[in-house]
Amino acid sequence: MARPYQPSLLRSLHGTTALLVLACSGSGLLVYSRYDGRWGRLPFEPGGDWIDLHGSVGVALWPLALLFALYSFTIGARRLRRPANAAALLALALAVGSGKLMQEDWLRQGQLHHLVYGLHLLAWLVISAAVLGHLAGVVGTGGIPLARSMFSLRHRPGDQPRDWLGQMKRQFTGGR
């Protein structure tokens, strides 16, 4: 049986996006626990200025999310047929978009009533559920070998980072 192979551009965009989403989720949990906590708090008081860190990671996520969405709607379009993948991408768009519309002083001032903040919390819940569904789908579809293939550093000929621009061009020109 052949080992599963994931294109290097997918692995790069997916992995970097996943790390930034994880950083946003962790820092967001600390921000939520410190400034909101309506539905529970962490068992410790998070010190530091997590709002600024959360916002900075979100700013880094914004252009990467655009690149990942571009990849997802072109080369990776068939993967969007899986509901968990589509939900994760939509939740990512909602999280980044609502985060860009928020003002960091709202939480510091206890202003928890803004619609955009509610959408941001909703996006966090949907992204968490979608990621769990995505992971279950990966394990259910291809098992551990498929999951492991996302972490592989090997490349096939024609799938080096220097080939990515050509891959995208072929996608937009119909393979010519």
SULFEN-V262012 format. One record per helix or strand of 2 or more residues. SS is the DSSP state (A for helix, B for strand). FROM is the first residue (numbers start at 0). TO is the last residue. If there is no record, write none. Layout:
BEGIN
ss={SS	SS}
from={FROM	FROM}
to={TO	TO}
END
This chain:
BEGIN
ss={A	A	A	A	A	A	A}
from={7	49	76	82	104	114	160}
to={34	72	80	100	107	148	172}
END
